[in-house]
Amino acid sequence: MLSSKILVLKNYDDTLLQAVVDPAGSSLQRHHSPSTTPEKKAGHDAWSDTPSEHDTARTLRVVLFSKFGTMYDAASSKELATWLVHAHICWLNYLLKGFLHRDISISNVLVLKSRSEVFQVPEGTGRSPIIWRNDLSEEAQTWHKKVTHILAELPITETTSPLAFVTDGDMSANLCKYLADATERGERSGIPEFMSDKLRRAFEMNTHHLHNPIEDLSSLFFVGVWAILFNCRNQPRRTAEEYQWREDLGTGDRTQRCKVIGEIFMCSAEGEYIGSPIVSQWLSTLEKWKRALDELNGLWAREVLRVKPGGQSDTDYFPLRFYEFGLRGLSVVLVPLAELLRQLEKDGGPDF
């Protein structure tokens, strides 16, 4: 048992505990294996100290003792950008441990009120907050170095003790098992409002879709959008347009969400935007961020899906490509976030 004033972890699977805790709380969660028996499907008390006789599916439990903040609580754009960087780091470390989250939403990214020794990211190479895998391809190693370099140059406090982390891994997938099962591999997972456009379309059409790292990165983008438009400190200065964007996002309709993103792009292209401070500061970054993700989606299709060797199994082919694109994706996403952080540092980045 690992205990502190922040949390108590009760584990029944040392491997998963390591996978979750090593990335410094990258996914503190209640995690289940697939429910294959009537007893497992019946469910159990998630907070019980003693597992039931049928509780073989439960691998990790978390009891939280102190209050956590949410992404809505950011007091400045710099604070929000820092939290988003930390959340991305924790998500990537979780992936590099062999688990794909598949359920990222605004409610599944929590913020610590203060730093804790429990949430420490082990060093990968040098002072990198990104963990290391010995089986990374040469290209993945190159992206690892690039991510490490970008993070080292960011004008924020140390990234090895993150303040924001991804939680709630009930839908997370062990990559090897996930890719080996054709049925499970095609299952769609996530909160519709935070799904990528492709995953959301598959969800609505009830078609199979391989959940890849870019889906999770896209979910983190929409976490950013919600954190900006629903920020608690900007309410009195919201424009009618911003309230409409919030209402459209709240419908959960994919068409309405696309309309909001399109209008954000339009406002960004027009230059000066008169609205709440947080939206004004983030418009250009959101546009660059979303376009970067769209480009990554194209690269995934061209460089991974269309060139898969005919005789190679999914379990042999995809995991290394998942790690590669997780690292590559973070290096791409960090560029607009880094630009914003440097600009805020130059301008002073006042609180809202």
N, C-alpha and C positions, 0 to 999 in steps of 0.2 A: 504494500500500500504506500502510495506517495501522498503525503498530506502537507497542507500549509493553510494559512488563513484564507487563501483564495479558493481552494478546492480540495476534494478528496477523490482519488481515483481508486476504484475497485476493479481489478482486472481478473479475467479468467482465461486470458490468452496472452502470454508474454510477447509473442511476435507482434500482435496488433498493438499492444500497449507501446512497444518500442516505435512502431510505425507512426503512431499518433503523437507521442510525447516528444520524440527526438526533434521534430520540426517545431518545438516550442509551442505546443498548444495549437498546432496548425489545424487540428480538427478534434477538439474536445467534444465527445459525443456519446450517445447511446447507440451502439452499433449492433446490428443483427445479421446473422447469416440467413440465407433464404429459408423461409418457413416451409418445411417439407412434411411435417407431421401435424395431426390435429392438435396435439398438445402445444406445439410451438405457435400454431396459428391462433390459439386461444389467447396468447399474450400473457405477460406477467407484470408485476409491480416494478416499474422502472427504477424506483428509489429504494427497493428493499435491500437490506444489508446481507440477507441470506438468499442465494439462488434457490429456486424450487427444483424439484427432481427433474423437471423437464427443461430447465433453463440452460441447456447446452448451446443455445443460439446466442445467448448474451455474452459478448466478449469484453465489453468495457462499460462502466457506469460512471457518471460524474454527478457529484453533488456540489452545487455552487453556494458559497456562504456569503459572498459580498456582491453588491450591486455592480453590474456592468453598464456601460453606456452603450448607445447605439450610433450608427452612422448619421442619424439625424441631428445629433447633438454637437456637431463641429462648430467651434467658435470662430473659425477663420477658414479661408480656402486652403491655407498652408496646412492647417491641422487635418482637414479632410483629405488632402492629397497625400499627406504622410500616412494616414490610416489606410488609404487605398493601396499604397506601396507595400505596407506591412501585410495587408490581407493577401496581396498577390504573392508575396514571398512565402507566406505560410501555405497557401494553396499549392504552389510549385513544390515545396518540400514534401507535402503530402503525396503529390503525384510521383515524385522521385522515390518515394518509399513503396510505390507499387499500387497506390489507391487513387481512383478517380472519384471526385466528390459527387457530381451529378445532381446536386440539389442546392445550388448557391442562390440565396435571395437576401434581401435587405435584413430580414430577421435572423439570418444565419451567419451574419458577420457581426461579432461583438467587439466592444472596445473596453480595454482595461482602464480604470480610473488612474492607475499608477503602475509603474513597472514592477515586475515580480521576478525573483530568481527562478521561479517555476517555468516561466516563459523565456527560455534561453535557446537560441538556435545554435547547434554545434557548428564549428567551423568546417567548411568544405575544403577549399584550397586557400591558403593564406588566411585572410580575414573575411572570407566570403560568408554571408548568411545563408547561402544556398548549399544544401548538403551535396555530397559527392557519391556517384555510383561508379564502380570500377568497370561496368559493362557499357558505359556511354560510348557511342560512336565518335569518330574523330570530329564530325560536324557538330555533334551535341557538345563535345568538350569545348569547341570554339565558341558556341553560344553561351556556355557556362561562363567562360572567361569574359565575354562581352557583358553579360548580365552583372557579373561581379564588378566590372569596371564602372558601369553606369551607376550602380548602387553606391560605390565608393565616392563618386563625384557629386552625389545628391546633397543639396544644402539642408539636410535634416539630421536629427539626432540619430545615434547608432541604430542600424537595422538588425543587429543581433539580439536585441531585446524588444520585440515588437509590442505595440499597444493594441493592434487589431488582429483578429484571427478568425478563421472560418470554423464554425461549429455545426453540430447536428449532422452526423454522417450516416443516418439511417438508410439512405439510398446509395451510399458509396459502394464502389465495386473494386474488388481485388482484380487487377488487370488480367492475370493469368487465368483465373476462373471465369471472369467475365467474357474474355475473348474465346475461350474454349467452348462455351455454351452458345450455340447459334440462336436459340430462343432468347436467352437473357441478353445477348449482345445487341439484339434489335429492339429491346424494350426502351421506351422513352421515359425519361425521369426528369423531374424538376417542377418548379412553380411556373405556370404559363407566363405570368407577367415578366419573368426573368430569363426565360428560355431564349436561345438564339433564334434568329428568323427561320433558319432551316429546321431546327428541332421543333419549333412551334408549328411550322407547317406540317411536319410529319405527325405531330401530336393531333392536330385538327383533322388530318386525313386518315388517321389510324394506320399509318404505315410504319414499317421498321426503319430505324435510323441508328447508325453507329455513333454513339456519344463519344466525341473525341475531345482533346484538351481545349480546342478553340470554343467549344460549347460552354465550358466553364469560364473561360476568359470573357466570353460575351455576356455571361450572367453577371460577372463582376462589373462590366461596363454598365449594365442596367442598374446594378446596385448604386453605382456612382450617379446615374441620372436621377434615381429616386432620392438619394441623399441630398442632392442639390436642390431639386424642385420642392422637396418636403422639409428642408432644413428648418429647425424650430426657431432659429433666431432671425429669420428674414420675413416673418409673416406680415408685419405692418407695411413693408415696402414692396410687396408683391404687386405686379401689374395684372390687369384683367387677362392678358395673354398667358401669363404664367399660371393663373388659376385655371384657365381653360386647359392648359397642358396637363396640369395635375388631374383634372377631371377626366380627361381623355385617357391618361395612363391608368386611372383607377377603374375604368370600365373592364380592363383585362382583354380588350379586343386588339388583335394583332394589327388590323388596319389602322386603328386609332393610334397605336403606338408608332407605327411607321410614319403617320402624319406628323406626330410630335417631333420625331427625329428630323424629318424633312424640314419642318419650320425652324428648328434649331439651326440646321445647316444654313437656311436662308438668312436668318438673323446674323449668323457668324459671317456670311459672305458680304452682308451689307455694311459691316464695320461697326460703328458706334451703336450700342444698344442701351436704351434707357430703361432700366428695370431694377430688380433687387440686386444688391452687391454680389451675391454669390453667383447668380446666373450670368451677370455681366462678366465676371472674372473667368467663368468656365466655358462660355460658348465656343470659342475657338478650340479649346482643348478637347471638348466633346466631339467636335467634328473630326479632328485629326485622329482621335482615339478610335472612333467608329470606322473611319475609312481604313485605318490600319488593320482592324479586325476583318473587314471585308476582303482586304488583300490577302490576309492569312488564310481565309476560307478558300480562296482561289488557289493558293499555293498548296493547300492540303489536298485538294482535288487533283491537281496536276502532278504533284510530286510524290504523293502517297497512294491515293486510291487507284489512279490510272496506271501505275507502274508496278503494282504488286506482282512479284514473280508467281507464275502459275502453279508451280509445285511446292511453294512454301506455305506452311500453315499460318493461320492468323496469330496463333500464340507465339510463333517464332518471329513473325514479321512486325506486328503492330506495337508491342510494348516499347521497343527501342525508338520507333517513330513517334510514339506518344511522348517519351522523354525529350526527344529532340525538339518536337514542336511546342512542348511546354516551355522549354528554355528559350527557343526562338520567339515564341509568342510573347513571353514576358519582356524580352529585349526590345521588341517592337512597341509594346504597350507602354513601356517605361519612357520612351522618347517624348511623347507629348506631356506626360506627367512631369518629367524632368524639366522640360521647357517652362511649364507653368510654375514650378517650384523656384526656378532661377529668377523668373520674372517677378514673382511675389517677393523674393529675397531682395531684389533690386528696388522694388517699389515700397518695401516696408511691410507689405502684407498685413494691414490692420485688421483687428477683429471686426466682426459684423456689428 
